[in-house]
């Protein structure tokens, strides 16, 4: 209960009204509010990603935010032969061989950054996760940039793009701030600019923001639920990612008509906005992580989306989290301080300080 209560603070601190609305409607498979559909049911969630034609550049969607970051080269949301080749190349880079190449980089970093725990000193895991993500992304992209610098630029670009893409009134200068943050990140990755810079920017943002959101939240849950005895269990990382899905809500806009498979039917019209609630599709709101009785793989995989546009970094994310948990397990850490990041693009901790028990 303590783990769930703490993790709930992340949602209430980042988008309190939105997540209160989702909680209030979660007992219904799908709810229409004007031209917006709140989709909680698992089958309807998958159908919204795979059976309904989607406008992947619409404002207020993941693809729209990606377009703002990449100048239209969305990587994870486009179609066509060039896009399919790019996705295939990315999947290969993040496959078994690619993960094996990158793994020594982050294991060395973990050995170094977690060393204070051996002396009984506390460690803030958010900057550790940020350095881990930035260093891994720099190696993946073969970019000559410091991991901490890259992570900071990627987090700021993601947060600025998210603020610029939210519906409703915005502060003056929001678009300019987002553009400047994106240009700063792109210049770090590819000083010459062009398409490679756009693709590298999107990969860096995706890798850094999801890692910084997922790892500290998963560790906090493991601390509060005392799951360290399962650190060697192959299902622990999957179960923690299921309940702390770094992207708990997928906003999409329908490009054409469709139907969601819920009792009584739920027609989708072109232009309808669908808020696909991954958190509820994964039963994260009611079932705690249980490595001894894990969710089937086909359900756990929904933390990374579904269909042709699912996240290609699933293997890397699972392996990284597994290594983080195993590195921490000998210390059986406990959380001594946690602060919510209210500016982050994804529900995240701003600081999560742990110490050995």
Order of alpha helices (4+ residues) and beta strands (2+ residues): alpha-alpha-beta-beta-alpha-alpha-alpha-alpha-beta-alpha-alpha-alpha-alpha-alpha-beta-beta-beta-beta-alpha-alpha-alpha-beta-beta
